């Protein structure tokens, strides 16, 4: 009897450990205009991107001195994840390459981006606020 009790507890723990949790936010929370307020590459701070319904963001404003241009696709393949942030996506870097990155929602109006491949590179860490 005692052995069955322990086996039952063990089975419950295994099931709970294997169950994947849901992301904290639905992807629609990203829809709208976002302003980059701080990053490890100040040349592009004050950039604005727009996300319509979909999985990408288009640049709608770039400051002078930035390596980006209007109407470039800045973010693409945005998808919800649980493992290392609220969303995973590809972020256009200043050198023109797309790098895997994660979005962590600080709130419904603020997000932090961290490059998974080059977090210490210019732009590897960014803070954005919703306009």
N, C-alpha and C positions, 0 to 999 in steps of 0.2 A: 504493500500500500504506500509506504513512504517513498519507495523507488518511483512509482507512477507519478507521485506529486512532483518530484524533482525533474522527471522527464517532461511533464507538462509545462513546468516553469521554463525549462531549457528550450522547448519548442516555441513557446511564446516569445522568448528573448530573441531567438533566431529569426522569427518572422518579423519582429519589430526592427531588428537590425538591418534586414534586407529591404524593408519597405522604403521607397524613395519618397522624400518629402516634396511638397509642392513649392514652387518659387514664391517669394513674398509678394511679387507684383506681376500683374498681367502686362504684356508688351504694349498695350494701348496707353499705359501711363507715360510712355515716351513720346506720344504724338504731340506735335507743337514745335515751338521755337526754343532753342537752347543756346545760352550765352556761356562761352568759356571764360571763367573769371580768374583762374589761376592754374598754372602748370609748371612743369620743369623746362618749358621753352616759352618764355614771355613774349617772343616775337608774334605768336599767334593768339595770345590772350586777347579777348574781346571779339573773337570770331563768333559768328552765329551760324547754327545749322538748323535746318527744318526737317522734321520727320512727319510725313503724312501717314496714312495707314499703310503699313508695309514693313519692310525690313531694312530700310536704308535711310541715311540722312544726307541732305544736299547742303552745301555751303551757300548761305545767302548774304553773308558779310565777312570780309577779311580785312584786317588792319594793314596799313602800309608796312612793308618790311616782312610780311609773312610769305612763306614759300607756297601758300595755297592760293587758288583762284576761285572766283565765283562760279557757281553751278557744278563744282567738282563733287563727286560722291565721296564724302568723308568717312561715313560708316556704312558697312554693308553686312548682309547675312546675320542680322540681329536675331538672336533666339534666346528664349528663357532657359536658364540652367540653375541647378541647385549646388553643384559641386564647389564652385569658387566665385560666387557672386550672383547677382540677380539675372544678369544677361551676359552672353558671350557674343562677340562679333569680330569683324575685321575692321581695323582702324587705319585710315590712310596716313602714312607718316610724311614728314616734310621731304623725304628723299623719293617719294612717289610709290613706295611699296606698301602693301596692306599687311598688317601684323595682327595676330590674334591678341585680343584684349578682353577684359571683363569690366562690366558696369556694376557698381554696387550702389544701390539707391540709398541715400542718406535719409531722404524724405520724398514726398511726391513732387517736390520742386528743386531738389538738389541731388546730383549724382557725382560719383567719383569714378574715374577710369584709370585702370592700371594695365599696362602692356604686360602680357604674360611672357613674351620673349625678350623684351628689352625695357624693363621697368626703370633702369637708370639712364636710358638714352634721353635726349631732348624730347619732351612731349610724352615720355613714358608714364607720367602721372599727371592727371588733369582733373579739375573740378569745374562742373557746369551747373548753371541754374536755369530754371525754366522761366521764360519771359511771359 
